[in-house]
Amino acid sequence: MPRPFATALREGGFFAAVAFFVILAAFPFYWMVITAFKENSDLYDLSNIPFWFNEMPTLEHIEYLFQQTLFARWLLNSTVIGLCVVAITLVTALPAGYALARMTGRNGEALGIGIFLTYLVPPTLLFLPLSRVITVLGLQDSMWSLVLVYPTFTIPFCTWLLMGFFKAVPREIEEAAIVDGCSIFGAFVKMVLPVSVPAILTVVIFTFTLTLQEFVYALTFISSSAQKTITLGVVTDLVRGDIYFWGELMAGALIAAIPVAIAYNLFLDRFIAGITGGAVK
Amino acid sequence: MVAIAEKSLKRRSRFQFILDRPKVLGPLFVSPAILYVLALVGVPFLLAVYYSVSAYTIYSQSYKFVGLSNFFQIFQSDIFRTTLANTFIFTFGSQILGLVLGKFGALLLLRPFPGRKIVRALIVLPWAVPVALATVAWEWMFDSLYSVINWTLIALGFIDRSDAPNWLGTPHLAMLCVMVVNAWRFFPFAIVIFLAGITAVPQDVIDAATVDGAGFWRRNYQIIVPIIAPIVVVGLIFGTVFTFTDLSIVYLLTMGGPVNATSVLGFEGFQVGILSGDVAHGAAISLVMLPVLLVLVVVMLRFIRRREI
């Protein structure tokens, strides 16, 4: 017996709940977009309805960002830092993940968990001693200090992620190569790495986004504007004293957030598999 | 295969013996990662412990050992005790809120409906976007004069312009704000974790239980919950660790204010150790987080081990 009224009510309730979640999650971003393209006179007029444009949208905030601030420099800094950290992470985490997956047996498992746990050591516990270490190395107030420090959380995370992935690569692939005269190292480079391209890509994307998201170390180590990362620069340099440049702030936040949001969405499922360490099989 | 064999025969060098032994190659492969982490996590950690029992400040860099006096001093400070309480309120408040939102969100997304992919992509945004940037958007929404939340409440006739709340300037409201922003940041993560867990429960197990007469609640609490427990606990511990030690949301939204009402351990450590330069006391404040972290890690280890049996 179909009861159309009850069904319609249930469906309506369902989609209302979905709408609630979407608005909750996405409204601040909608707000960023609206603010980033609004004229100041529109922005700071309380009699206007704030949810849409009451005057023509403008690009003046974005122009200001690129012409009057070091925004382009911050973008460049973040890109350079991200690429360097990706390189360091790949060089260390690829062999480590492989070795932990294949070679050291039960100790490997324990060691893998041990490395993973260092991912949980928070920056707020380490920033004091690390800032002294960086001063000793002469890297204070330099973006290169971040290149040095960021791998401390990307290496553990990516080693763990790659370990899970390498376990799923059948041993027969390497064994065939070894029978054919390859060394184990050769088998790793020639046979395992080529089939691991999706995993390597995931590591690259996540290392990069993790460096873009980091805030605490950047805040602690960097004070001159020219050395700042995009996240730090936007939230600290666009506030002068008590005056907030909301249009510019939101425009900067928006530009920095878009690539990360897209990358995250594309690689979300792999990220979850990494975080839960293959608890789901 | 022949090509590979020939190539590697040609390349045989005197280092070949190293590359052929798993016993040598294994440690060789692991060591760069381990050394990097030891040098830049292990050593600084020990250094932090030492700072906390020394008299080190950036103005007088003395490593003089002062015992536990830094800890006694911080525990006598009212600001620190407020901070400690705040940290627990902030952590539990936002995690519970985040979990509730996460569980309901996951239930909704479990059902296929048109546009589900887009809905999921939008819901994941708070967790994907760098927290500092999203927090600034919230700061703008909580603005004392131009708050869009207040504008809406006034337009709907709930409040007057004269008694509109100053979200970040009133102690209890400010605490609520930092909790909401943190829960907002973590609920997509909770949704995704719940979803990953639920979709991993084999359908035949559920079918078998249904055939054996288990109803909705029994299926839910005696079959699904035990199966997804490990992954949910791992996710929850992640959230708790990062919330408990967080600094960015409080730093950007309230700077610990008004009058320390939202000061948390991570922020106070930064305030004392970096801004004031009193490294010893800053390190002591940060290290107070350690016992809680250890408990969480032990629980996490038990769950990770359990899934392997």
Interface residues (C-beta under 8 A of the other chain):
Chain A: F14 F15 A17 V18 F21 V22 L24 A25 A26 P28 F29 W31 M32 T35 L43 Y44 L46 I49 P50 F51 I88 V91 T92 A93 P95 A96 Y98 A99 L100 R102 M103 T104 G108 E109 L111 I113 I115 L117 T118 L120 V121 P122 P123 T124 L125 L126 F127 L128 P129 L130 S131 R132 V133 L148 V149 P151 T152 I155 P156 T159 A176 A177 D180 G181 C182 S183 I184 F185 G186 K190 T209 L212 Q213 F215 V216 L219 T220 T231 L232 V234 V235 Y244 W246 L249 M250 A253 A256 A257 V260 A261 A263 Y264 N265 L268 I272 A273 I275 T276 G277 A279 V280 K281
Chain B: M1 V2 I4 A5 S8 L9 R11 Q16 L19 D20 R21 P22 L25 G26 P27 L28 F29 V30 P32 A33 I34 Y36 V37 L40 V41 V43 P44 F45 L47 A48 Y51 L101 F104 G105 L108 R111 F113 V119 A121 L122 I123 V124 L125 P126 W127 A128 V129 P130 V131 A132 L133 A134 T135 V136 A137 W138 E139 W140 M141 D143 L145 Y146 V148 W151 A155 W184 F187 P188 V192 I193 A196 G197 T199 A200 P230 I231 V234 G235 I237 F238 V241 F242 F244 T245 D246 L247 S248 Y251 L252 L265 G266 G269 F270 G273 I274 V279 G282 A283 S286 L287 M289 L290 L293 L296 V297 M300 L301 I304 R307 E308
